[in-house]
């Protein structure tokens, strides 16, 4: 059996093991991603190869598996086409996202597998050999499940015997990836939080408070990583809570901060409380809400409303919620 077929079977076996070791699809918001890449390819290292060919292009397909917020595994196949040389690597790669919570994140990846090389000069003019491919780039979230990246990768394929030629190339270009799987249930989120519109003028609010129930308002207040300062652009969102409390003088509010599960749990709990306190102080300082009517609490990552396995799910979990209730006489 050829090295290429052996590697393909190994990749499939490892992928099956990874799938079996993770939770079922129904428990996670995104499981897999399918992507396509392309761009320019430049022959390197070997003078003889550089002498018989010119710069070419490449196209590739990749299947990615979400393992954690930072880590992914991938199986990929590419074709690098030069004037007189074709290279087809099949790789199993590890992918590391340095800032999975950010819209744009630096990415590093390392692939190992086999490459079928044609035209480099060997006894058969077609050989299969080991391939190593380190690379780096940036990746941006375009939509809920769609990412776009730009990568530079170096492919190195050493000779398997003295008749073969050492081969190296640099590839650069974009990559689009669509992630799919079980998405968060909207009904579950709706049960956990009343939308922002609940803060607007409505007879429903008075009925809820009169019945002794709570009104929850999720504030889409975004914070810089590791910080708790409220930005001015969020004033209108926080004002909805202030308007509600000014309209219904007999109410109190608990401001609760939540985070995703990236980082130390104790730090996240303290950070979520600081962010809740920042919103509470904003209500006091900017809208003259009496301090005695407000309190702040931080839950950290303990009460997620979505999966922490995807950027979209982590954004939903990084939230501040105001819970308003009528004060008992």
C-alpha positions as CSV (number, residue, x, y, z in Angstrom):
1,X,0.0,0.0,0.0
2,X,1.4,3.4,-0.9
3,X,2.4,6.1,1.6
4,X,-0.5,8.3,0.3
5,X,-3.2,5.6,1.0
6,X,-1.7,4.8,4.4
7,X,-1.7,8.5,5.4
8,X,-5.3,8.9,4.2
9,X,-6.5,5.9,6.2
10,X,-4.6,7.3,9.3
11,X,-6.2,10.7,8.8
12,X,-9.7,9.2,8.6
13,X,-9.0,7.0,11.7
14,X,-7.8,10.0,13.7
15,X,-10.8,12.1,12.6
16,X,-13.2,9.3,13.8
17,X,-11.4,9.2,17.2
18,X,-11.6,13.0,17.6
19,X,-15.4,12.9,16.7
20,X,-16.1,10.1,19.2
21,X,-14.2,11.9,22.0
22,X,-16.3,15.1,21.7
23,X,-20.0,15.7,22.8
24,X,-22.8,14.9,20.4
25,X,-23.8,17.5,17.8
26,X,-27.0,18.4,19.5
27,X,-25.0,19.6,22.5
28,X,-22.8,22.0,20.6
29,X,-23.5,25.0,18.4
30,X,-20.8,24.4,15.7
31,X,-18.8,21.2,15.1
32,X,-17.1,21.3,11.7
33,X,-16.0,23.8,9.0
34,X,-15.5,23.3,5.3
35,X,-13.2,25.7,3.5
36,X,-11.6,26.5,0.2
37,X,-8.3,28.3,-0.4
38,X,-6.2,29.6,-3.3
39,X,-3.5,32.0,-4.4
40,X,0.1,32.1,-5.5
41,X,2.8,29.5,-5.1
42,X,6.6,30.2,-5.2
43,X,9.2,27.4,-5.6
44,X,12.0,27.6,-3.0
45,X,15.2,25.9,-1.8
46,X,16.2,23.7,-4.7
47,X,18.1,25.5,-7.5
48,X,17.4,22.9,-10.1
49,X,13.7,23.1,-9.5
50,X,13.8,26.9,-9.6
51,X,15.7,26.6,-12.9
52,X,13.1,24.5,-14.7
53,X,9.9,26.1,-13.4
54,X,8.3,29.5,-12.6
55,X,5.9,30.8,-10.0
56,X,2.6,29.0,-10.0
57,X,-0.7,28.9,-8.2
58,X,-2.5,26.6,-5.7
59,X,-6.0,25.6,-4.7
60,X,-7.0,23.6,-1.7
61,X,-9.9,22.2,0.3
62,X,-10.0,21.8,4.1
63,X,-12.2,20.3,6.7
64,X,-11.8,21.8,10.2
65,X,-12.9,20.4,13.6
66,X,-13.5,22.6,16.6
67,X,-11.8,21.2,19.6
68,X,-11.8,24.2,22.0
69,X,-12.1,28.0,21.7
70,X,-8.4,28.2,20.7
71,X,-7.7,24.8,19.1
72,X,-8.9,23.2,15.9
73,X,-7.9,20.1,13.9
74,X,-8.0,20.0,10.2
75,X,-7.6,17.6,7.2
76,X,-6.6,19.3,3.9
77,X,-5.7,18.5,0.3
78,X,-4.1,20.9,-2.1
79,X,-2.7,21.1,-5.6
80,X,0.3,23.3,-6.3
81,X,0.8,23.7,-10.0
82,X,3.9,25.1,-11.6
83,X,5.1,25.1,-15.2
84,X,6.8,21.6,-15.0
85,X,6.1,20.5,-11.4
86,X,2.8,19.5,-9.7
87,X,2.6,18.8,-6.0
88,X,-0.4,17.4,-4.2
89,X,-0.1,17.4,-0.3
90,X,-2.5,15.6,2.0
91,X,-2.1,16.9,5.5
92,X,-3.4,16.6,9.1
93,X,-3.0,20.0,10.8
94,X,-3.3,21.6,14.2
95,X,-4.7,25.2,14.1
96,X,-4.3,27.7,17.0
97,X,-6.4,30.9,17.3
98,X,-4.6,33.5,19.5
99,X,-7.7,35.7,20.1
100,X,-10.8,33.5,19.5
101,X,-13.1,36.2,21.0
102,X,-11.9,38.9,18.7
103,X,-13.4,39.7,15.3
104,X,-9.9,39.4,13.8
105,X,-7.4,36.9,15.2
106,X,-3.9,35.9,14.4
107,X,-3.7,32.2,13.5
108,X,-0.8,29.7,13.5
109,X,-1.0,26.2,12.0
110,X,1.2,23.2,11.4
111,X,0.5,20.3,9.0
112,X,2.1,16.9,8.6
113,X,1.3,14.3,6.0
114,X,2.4,13.1,2.6
115,X,2.8,14.8,-0.8
116,X,2.7,13.4,-4.3
117,X,5.3,15.1,-6.4
118,X,5.4,15.0,-10.2
119,X,8.1,16.4,-12.4
120,X,10.8,17.1,-9.8
121,X,13.1,14.4,-11.2
122,X,13.1,10.9,-9.8
123,X,13.4,7.3,-11.0
124,X,9.7,7.2,-11.8
125,X,9.1,11.0,-12.3
126,X,6.2,10.5,-9.8
127,X,6.9,10.0,-6.1
128,X,5.2,10.1,-2.7
129,X,7.1,11.5,0.3
130,X,6.6,13.1,3.7
131,X,5.5,16.7,3.8
132,X,5.7,19.3,6.6
133,X,3.7,22.6,6.3
134,X,4.0,25.4,9.0
135,X,2.0,28.5,8.4
136,X,0.6,31.7,9.9
137,X,-2.1,34.3,9.0
138,X,-5.1,36.2,10.2
139,X,-8.7,35.2,10.2
140,X,-11.8,37.4,10.5
141,X,-15.4,36.6,11.3
142,X,-17.7,37.8,8.5
143,X,-21.0,36.3,9.7
144,X,-22.3,33.9,12.3
145,X,-20.7,30.8,10.8
146,X,-18.4,32.3,8.0
147,X,-14.8,33.3,8.4
148,X,-12.3,34.7,5.9
149,X,-8.5,34.4,6.3
150,X,-5.3,35.2,4.6
151,X,-2.3,32.8,5.1
152,X,1.3,32.3,4.2
153,X,2.5,28.7,4.4
154,X,5.8,27.0,3.8
155,X,5.7,23.4,2.3
156,X,8.8,21.3,2.7
157,X,9.1,17.8,1.3
158,X,12.4,16.1,1.7
159,X,13.6,13.4,-0.7
160,X,13.0,9.8,0.2
161,X,16.0,8.5,-1.7
162,X,19.1,9.8,-3.5
163,X,17.2,9.9,-6.9
164,X,14.7,12.4,-5.7
165,X,15.0,16.2,-5.3
166,X,14.4,18.2,-2.2
167,X,11.3,20.4,-2.7
168,X,10.1,23.5,-0.9
169,X,7.5,26.2,-1.7
170,X,5.8,29.3,-0.3
171,X,2.1,29.7,-0.8
172,X,0.1,32.8,0.0
173,X,-3.6,33.6,-0.4
174,X,-7.1,33.8,1.1
175,X,-9.2,31.1,2.6
176,X,-13.0,31.0,3.2
177,X,-14.5,28.6,5.8
178,X,-18.1,27.9,6.6
179,X,-18.8,26.3,9.9
180,X,-21.9,24.2,10.4
181,X,-23.6,22.1,13.1
182,X,-26.4,22.4,15.6
183,X,-27.1,26.1,16.2
184,X,-28.2,27.5,19.6
185,X,-31.9,27.1,20.2
186,X,-33.6,30.5,20.0
187,X,-36.4,29.4,22.3
188,X,-33.9,28.5,25.0
189,X,-32.4,32.0,24.8
190,X,-35.8,33.7,24.8
191,X,-36.7,31.8,27.9
192,X,-33.6,33.0,29.7
193,X,-33.8,36.7,28.7
194,X,-36.6,39.1,27.7
195,X,-35.3,41.1,24.7
196,X,-34.2,44.7,24.9
197,X,-37.6,45.9,23.5
198,X,-39.1,45.0,27.0
199,X,-37.5,48.2,28.2
200,X,-39.6,50.3,25.9
201,X,-43.0,51.7,26.8
202,X,-45.5,48.8,27.0
203,X,-48.5,47.9,29.2
204,X,-47.0,44.4,29.4
205,X,-44.2,45.5,31.7
206,X,-46.5,47.0,34.3
207,X,-48.6,43.8,34.3
208,X,-45.5,41.7,34.8
209,X,-44.2,43.8,37.7
210,X,-47.7,43.9,39.3
211,X,-47.8,40.2,39.2
212,X,-44.5,40.0,41.2
213,X,-42.5,38.7,38.3
214,X,-39.2,40.0,36.8
215,X,-38.3,41.8,33.7
216,X,-34.9,41.0,32.3
217,X,-33.1,43.2,29.8
218,X,-30.0,42.0,28.1
219,X,-27.6,44.9,27.4
220,X,-25.4,44.5,24.3
221,X,-22.6,46.3,26.0
222,X,-19.2,45.3,24.6
223,X,-16.0,45.6,26.7
224,X,-12.3,45.6,25.7
225,X,-10.6,42.3,26.5
226,X,-9.8,42.2,30.3
227,X,-11.3,45.7,30.9
228,X,-14.5,46.9,32.5
229,X,-14.9,50.6,31.2
230,X,-18.2,51.4,29.6
231,X,-17.8,53.1,26.3
232,X,-19.9,56.2,25.4
233,X,-21.4,54.5,22.4
234,X,-23.4,52.2,24.7
235,X,-25.2,55.1,26.5
236,X,-28.4,54.6,24.5
237,X,-28.6,50.9,25.4
238,X,-28.1,51.5,29.1
239,X,-30.5,54.4,29.0
240,X,-33.3,51.9,28.3
241,X,-32.8,50.5,31.8
242,X,-32.8,54.0,33.3
243,X,-36.0,55.0,31.4
244,X,-37.7,51.9,32.7
245,X,-36.7,52.6,36.3
246,X,-37.7,56.2,36.1
247,X,-41.0,55.2,34.7
248,X,-41.6,52.6,37.4
249,X,-40.4,54.2,40.5
250,X,-41.2,51.2,42.6
251,X,-38.6,49.0,41.0
252,X,-35.1,47.8,41.8
253,X,-32.5,46.3,39.5
254,X,-29.8,43.7,39.8
255,X,-27.1,44.2,37.2
256,X,-25.4,40.8,36.4
257,X,-22.2,40.4,34.5
258,X,-21.4,37.2,32.5
259,X,-18.3,36.0,30.6
260,X,-17.4,33.2,28.3
261,X,-15.2,30.3,29.5
262,X,-11.9,31.5,28.0
263,X,-9.3,32.1,30.7
264,X,-9.2,31.6,34.4
265,X,-12.6,31.1,36.0
266,X,-11.9,33.2,39.2
267,X,-10.6,36.0,37.1
268,X,-13.7,35.9,34.9
269,X,-16.0,36.1,37.9
270,X,-14.2,39.1,39.2
271,X,-14.1,40.7,35.8
272,X,-17.8,40.1,35.3
273,X,-18.6,41.8,38.6
274,X,-16.4,44.8,37.7
275,X,-18.3,45.1,34.4
276,X,-21.7,44.9,36.2
277,X,-20.5,47.6,38.7
278,X,-19.4,49.8,35.8
279,X,-22.9,49.6,34.3
280,X,-24.5,50.2,37.7
281,X,-22.3,53.3,38.3
282,X,-23.1,54.5,34.8
283,X,-26.8,54.4,35.8
284,X,-26.1,56.3,39.0
285,X,-23.7,59.0,37.5
286,X,-25.3,59.6,34.1
287,X,-29.1,59.1,34.8
288,X,-29.4,59.9,38.5
289,X,-30.8,56.5,39.5
290,X,-30.7,56.1,43.3
291,X,-27.9,53.8,44.4
292,X,-30.2,52.1,46.9
293,X,-32.2,50.7,44.0
294,X,-29.2,49.0,42.3
295,X,-26.9,46.1,43.0
296,X,-24.3,44.3,41.0
297,X,-23.2,40.7,40.8
298,X,-20.7,38.7,38.6
299,X,-21.3,35.2,37.5
300,X,-18.3,34.8,35.2
301,X,-18.8,31.7,32.9
302,X,-21.2,29.9,35.2
303,X,-24.5,30.7,33.4
304,X,-23.9,30.5,29.6
305,X,-26.8,30.9,27.2
306,X,-25.0,29.5,24.2
307,X,-22.0,27.2,23.4
308,X,-18.5,28.4,24.2
309,X,-17.1,26.5,21.3
310,X,-17.7,29.2,18.7
311,X,-16.9,32.9,18.4
312,X,-20.7,33.6,18.0
313,X,-21.6,31.6,21.1
314,X,-18.9,33.3,23.2
315,X,-20.1,36.7,22.1
316,X,-23.6,35.8,23.3
317,X,-22.2,34.7,26.7
318,X,-20.2,37.9,27.2
319,X,-23.2,39.9,28.3
320,X,-24.7,42.2,31.0
321,X,-28.3,41.5,32.1
322,X,-30.4,43.9,34.2
323,X,-33.1,42.2,36.2
324,X,-35.9,44.5,37.3
325,X,-38.5,43.7,40.0
326,X,-41.1,45.5,41.9
327,X,-40.2,46.5,45.5
328,X,-42.4,44.8,48.1
329,X,-44.2,47.2,50.4
